[in-house]
Amino acid sequence: MTTIEGLAKNGELHPVQAAFKEHHGLQCGFCTPGMVMSAADLLKRNPNPSETDVREWLEGNLCRCTGYHNIVKAIRAAARALAG
């Protein structure tokens, strides 16, 4: 089982972690581990998700701060980064 700490390799953030940081996909940080891990799983299964795909995938992860806009933006940016 991988945790959010296990995503980073050799001191470098995983593309999903980096995208959350770059695109302000977090505020208080409470939901961040679940969002990042869920996003990483989504991108393994669907490397090019639409905005609707991302929003549907995240339905069970509750965030009270962000309104999900930047989270979705970060996940789609991570998909592009992973695609090269």
Buried (B, 14 or more C-beta within 10 A) or exposed (E): EEEBEEBEEEEEBBBBBBBBEBBEBBBEEEBBBBBBBBBBEBBEEEEEBEEEBBBEBBEEBEBEBBEBEBBBBBBBBBBEBBEE
